Amino acid sequence: MTVTWIEIFPVAQYATIRHFIALALVILNLGLYFFSFRYAVLMTGVILLLATFDLAAFTNQVKSDAFYITIAGLEISTPFIQGWSLLILIIFLILNFKFLKNSLAKSPGK
């Protein structure tokens, strides 16, 4: 993400609304890490999920793919998906599976 903004500042690349959304969420998440680690890890997953479905962008060149299924002549498409964000989300879920399972099992009142 740092490389992305280094290239955006001298106007080598133009920032899109998705870049600003990602920047705002990362800054918010950074602040959240100091107050509640549990909620910050959960928000990291939400940020990666948003990036996976092309609502936030962390890189300059955003490549999104949609897949199509044809059923009885009706073409149905999936939402646009960023491959790198999906890969990072899968790695995040694998590395944090136990933590996420325990965090989601706890009630907010405890």
PASEBA-1860 file (N, C-alpha, C; in nm, 3 decimals):
! residues 110
1> MTVTWIEI> 0.083/-0.117/0.000/0.000/0.000/0.000/0.088/0.125/0.000 ~ 0.203/0.119/0.064/0.293/0.233/0.066/0.343/0.265/-0.074 ~ 0.378/0.162/-0.150/0.424/0.183/-0.287/0.314/0.246/-0.371 ~ 0.192/0.205/-0.348/0.079/0.261/-0.421/0.070/0.411/-0.400 ~ 0.078/0.455/-0.273/0.065/0.598/-0.244/0.189/0.675/-0.285 ~ 0.307/0.612/-0.287/0.427/0.679/-0.336/0.411/0.709/-0.485 ~ 0.348/0.620/-0.558/0.325/0.643/-0.701/0.208/0.737/-0.726 ~ 0.113/0.744/-0.634/-0.003/0.832/-0.653/0.036/0.977/-0.627
9> FPVAQYAT> 0.117/1.004/-0.524/0.149/1.143/-0.488/0.211/1.224/-0.601 ~ 0.312/1.173/-0.673/0.365/1.256/-0.782/0.279/1.247/-0.909 ~ 0.162/1.194/-0.899/0.063/1.182/-1.007/0.111/1.089/-1.118 ~ 0.188/0.988/-1.082/0.221/0.884/-1.179/0.098/0.796/-1.200 ~ 0.016/0.786/-1.096/-0.110/0.712/-1.102/-0.217/0.801/-1.037 ~ -0.340/0.785/-1.079/-0.449/0.859/-1.017/-0.516/0.770/-0.913 ~ -0.544/0.829/-0.799/-0.612/0.755/-0.693/-0.761/0.749/-0.725 ~ -0.819/0.633/-0.701/-0.962/0.617/-0.719/-1.028/0.619/-0.582
17> IRHFIALA> -1.158/0.619/-0.581/-1.231/0.617/-0.454/-1.197/0.490/-0.376 ~ -1.170/0.382/-0.445/-1.133/0.256/-0.378/-1.000/0.268/-0.305 ~ -0.907/0.347/-0.360/-0.779/0.369/-0.291/-0.801/0.450/-0.163 ~ -0.887/0.552/-0.170/-0.914/0.633/-0.052/-0.990/0.553/0.055 ~ -1.079/0.466/0.012/-1.151/0.380/0.107/-1.051/0.289/0.179 ~ -0.960/0.229/0.104/-0.859/0.140/0.164/-0.770/0.217/0.260 ~ -0.727/0.337/0.221/-0.641/0.417/0.308/-0.713/0.453/0.438 ~ -0.837/0.498/0.427/-0.914/0.535/0.547/-0.935/0.414/0.638
25> LVILNLGL> -0.968/0.299/0.582/-0.990/0.180/0.663/-0.863/0.132/0.732 ~ -0.750/0.141/0.663/-0.623/0.098/0.722/-0.583/0.192/0.835 ~ -0.602/0.323/0.817/-0.571/0.418/0.924/-0.662/0.395/1.044 ~ -0.791/0.374/1.018/-0.885/0.345/1.126/-0.848/0.216/1.198 ~ -0.808/0.116/1.122/-0.770/-0.013/1.180/-0.641/0.000/1.263 ~ -0.549/0.082/1.217/-0.426/0.105/1.292/-0.457/0.165/1.429 ~ -0.546/0.261/1.433/-0.586/0.319/1.561/-0.659/0.219/1.648 ~ -0.739/0.134/1.586/-0.815/0.033/1.660/-0.724/-0.070/1.726
33> YFFSFRYA> -0.608/-0.099/1.666/-0.514/-0.195/1.724/-0.467/-0.151/1.862 ~ -0.461/-0.021/1.886/-0.416/0.028/2.016/-0.523/0.016/2.123 ~ -0.649/0.011/2.083/-0.758/0.006/2.180/-0.812/-0.135/2.202 ~ -0.827/-0.213/2.095/-0.881/-0.347/2.108/-0.822/-0.436/1.997 ~ -0.728/-0.519/2.036/-0.664/-0.606/1.938/-0.766/-0.700/1.873 ~ -0.858/-0.751/1.953/-0.959/-0.845/1.903/-1.042/-0.783/1.791 ~ -1.092/-0.661/1.814/-1.173/-0.595/1.712/-1.089/-0.554/1.591 ~ -0.963/-0.521/1.614/-0.876/-0.483/1.503/-0.850/-0.602/1.410
41> VLMTGVIL> -0.831/-0.720/1.467/-0.810/-0.839/1.383/-0.938/-0.869/1.304 ~ -1.052/-0.855/1.368/-1.179/-0.876/1.298/-1.197/-0.774/1.186 ~ -1.159/-0.649/1.213/-1.171/-0.545/1.110/-1.074/-0.569/0.996 ~ -0.958/-0.626/1.026/-0.864/-0.661/0.919/-0.929/-0.759/0.822 ~ -1.000/-0.856/0.876/-1.072/-0.951/0.791/-1.180/-0.883/0.708 ~ -1.250/-0.788/0.767/-1.354/-0.714/0.693/-1.291/-0.632/0.581 ~ -1.178/-0.568/0.610/-1.108/-0.489/0.508/-1.064/-0.579/0.392 ~ -1.010/-0.695/0.425/-0.967/-0.788/0.319/-1.087/-0.840/0.240
49> LLATFDLA> -1.199/-0.859/0.306/-1.320/-0.902/0.237/-1.369/-0.792/0.141 ~ -1.366/-0.667/0.185/-1.404/-0.556/0.098/-1.310/-0.546/-0.022 ~ -1.181/-0.566/0.002/-1.084/-0.562/-0.107/-1.105/-0.679/-0.204 ~ -1.141/-0.794/-0.151/-1.166/-0.910/-0.236/-1.281/-0.884/-0.333 ~ -1.385/-0.818/-0.284/-1.500/-0.791/-0.369/-1.493/-0.654/-0.436 ~ -1.371/-0.603/-0.455/-1.343/-0.486/-0.537/-1.403/-0.357/-0.482 ~ -1.419/-0.346/-0.351/-1.470/-0.224/-0.290/-1.357/-0.140/-0.230 ~ -1.239/-0.195/-0.218/-1.121/-0.124/-0.171/-1.003/-0.173/-0.254
57> AFTNQVKS> -0.904/-0.084/-0.273/-0.789/-0.121/-0.357/-0.660/-0.088/-0.284 ~ -0.570/-0.184/-0.279/-0.441/-0.166/-0.213/-0.326/-0.152/-0.312 ~ -0.350/-0.181/-0.437/-0.244/-0.177/-0.537/-0.279/-0.077/-0.647 ~ -0.178/-0.036/-0.724/-0.201/0.059/-0.834/-0.285/-0.004/-0.944 ~ -0.241/-0.115/-0.989/-0.310/-0.185/-1.098/-0.409/-0.283/-1.038 ~ -0.535/-0.250/-1.045/-0.638/-0.336/-0.988/-0.692/-0.425/-1.100 ~ -0.676/-0.554/-1.081/-0.728/-0.651/-1.178/-0.840/-0.729/-1.112 ~ -0.959/-0.710/-1.165/-1.076/-0.778/-1.111/-1.134/-0.870/-1.217
65> DAFYITIA> -1.178/-0.984/-1.174/-1.239/-1.079/-1.265/-1.378/-1.116/-1.216 ~ -1.467/-1.137/-1.311/-1.600/-1.188/-1.279/-1.616/-1.319/-1.356 ~ -1.685/-1.411/-1.297/-1.707/-1.540/-1.361/-1.855/-1.551/-1.398 ~ -1.882/-1.617/-1.508/-2.018/-1.626/-1.558/-2.064/-1.771/-1.564 ~ -2.188/-1.791/-1.528/-2.250/-1.922/-1.535/-2.375/-1.907/-1.621 ~ -2.391/-1.996/-1.717/-2.509/-1.991/-1.801/-2.600/-2.108/-1.766 ~ -2.721/-2.076/-1.725/-2.820/-2.177/-1.689/-2.945/-2.151/-1.774 ~ -2.977/-2.245/-1.860/-3.095/-2.237/-1.946/-3.099/-2.105/-2.023
73> GLEISTPF> -2.985/-2.064/-2.078/-2.979/-1.943/-2.157/-2.967/-1.814/-2.076 ~ -2.975/-1.823/-1.944/-2.963/-1.706/-1.859/-2.820/-1.698/-1.805 ~ -2.753/-1.587/-1.835/-2.614/-1.572/-1.791/-2.611/-1.502/-1.655 ~ -2.554/-1.568/-1.556/-2.544/-1.514/-1.421/-2.396/-1.489/-1.392 ~ -2.365/-1.369/-1.341/-2.225/-1.339/-1.312/-2.203/-1.328/-1.162 ~ -2.081/-1.358/-1.121/-2.041/-1.339/-0.982/-1.999/-1.193/-0.965 ~ -1.988/-1.146/-0.842/-1.931/-1.012/-0.823/-1.785/-1.009/-0.870 ~ -1.736/-0.890/-0.901/-1.595/-0.879/-0.938/-1.508/-0.915/-0.819
81> IQGWSLLI> -1.403/-0.993/-0.845/-1.316/-1.044/-0.740/-1.172/-1.010/-0.775 ~ -1.098/-0.952/-0.678/-0.955/-0.928/-0.695/-0.880/-1.052/-0.646 ~ -0.805/-1.112/-0.735/-0.736/-1.237/-0.704/-0.635/-1.226/-0.591 ~ -0.552/-1.120/-0.592/-0.451/-1.106/-0.487/-0.515/-1.084/-0.351 ~ -0.620/-1.006/-0.347/-0.689/-0.982/-0.219/-0.753/-1.110/-0.168 ~ -0.806/-1.190/-0.259/-0.864/-1.318/-0.220/-0.757/-1.410/-0.162 ~ -0.641/-1.413/-0.224/-0.531/-1.495/-0.174/-0.486/-1.449/-0.035 ~ -0.474/-1.318/-0.015/-0.434/-1.266/0.115/-0.542/-1.295/0.219
89> LIIFLILN> -0.670/-1.286/0.181/-0.779/-1.318/0.272/-0.774/-1.464/0.315 ~ -0.747/-1.553/0.222/-0.737/-1.696/0.255/-0.621/-1.721/0.350 ~ -0.506/-1.659/0.324/-0.391/-1.674/0.414/-0.423/-1.618/0.552 ~ -0.489/-1.503/0.557/-0.530/-1.442/0.684/-0.621/-1.537/0.762 ~ -0.718/-1.597/0.693/-0.810/-1.688/0.761/-0.740/-1.813/0.811 ~ -0.645/-1.865/0.735/-0.571/-1.983/0.779/-0.486/-1.951/0.902 ~ -0.415/-1.838/0.897/-0.326/-1.803/1.008/-0.402/-1.765/1.135 ~ -0.521/-1.710/1.121/-0.595/-1.659/1.237/-0.719/-1.741/1.268
97> FKFLKNSL> -0.727/-1.864/1.220/-0.849/-1.944/1.237/-0.886/-1.962/1.384 ~ -0.792/-2.006/1.466/-0.822/-2.029/1.608/-0.861/-1.900/1.679 ~ -0.789/-1.793/1.652/-0.818/-1.665/1.714/-0.957/-1.615/1.674 ~ -0.989/-1.624/1.545/-1.121/-1.580/1.498/-1.232/-1.666/1.555 ~ -1.208/-1.796/1.563/-1.309/-1.887/1.619/-1.336/-1.853/1.764 ~ -1.231/-1.831/1.843/-1.248/-1.795/1.984/-1.309/-1.656/2.000 ~ -1.269/-1.561/1.917/-1.321/-1.425/1.927/-1.469/-1.418/1.893 ~ -1.509/-1.491/1.792/-1.649/-1.488/1.752/-1.737/-1.566/1.848
105> AKSPGK> -1.678/-1.660/1.920/-1.755/-1.739/2.016/-1.784/-1.662/2.144 ~ -1.697/-1.564/2.177/-1.716/-1.485/2.297/-1.830/-1.385/2.277 ~ -1.908/-1.365/2.380/-2.013/-1.264/2.372/-1.952/-1.127/2.400 ~ -2.007/-1.019/2.343/-1.949/-0.887/2.364/-1.956/-0.841/2.510 ~ -2.045/-0.896/2.592/-2.060/-0.853/2.730/-1.954/-0.909/2.823 ~ -1.875/-1.006/2.779/-1.775/-1.069/2.866/-1.642/-1.001/2.859
END
